[in-house]
């Protein structure tokens, strides 16, 4: 009973995260301002990281957790870089 409930919860979470990724991709592509597009990209990488974590839980492989960590680190650096570029117009001072 517990394994069935866990499998159902993970599948439901994956479907909902996939819908959230579609919404974030829409905001990233259609956003009226650049700030909206950056926010969509930030949301997209967080959702991709969560999707990899759910795949890791479902399969029991640690490779997905390591990939999620790399996506989180690179996404954070990318968001900070884009925010700095939007604020100052340059990345490297």
Phi, psi and omega in degrees: 000318182291320179294322178295319180293320178295318179296320178295318180294319180293318179296318177297318179297320179294321178295315181293322176293323176298319176295321177294325177293322176296318178296319179292321178294322176297316180295325180290324183274327188252348186315133184290334181238166179293324180297323177295322179292321177295319178296321176297320177295318179298316179294323180295318181288327176295318178293323177296321178296317179293325177296318177295323178295318178293323175296321178296320177294319183293317184268336181082014180262141183278348181299323181293324179291321178293320177294323178295322177295319179295318178297320180297316180294313181291325178294319178296314179297320178296319179293318178295320179295316178295321179294319178294321178295320179291328181283317188249342182086000177212156181260315182259127181272000000 
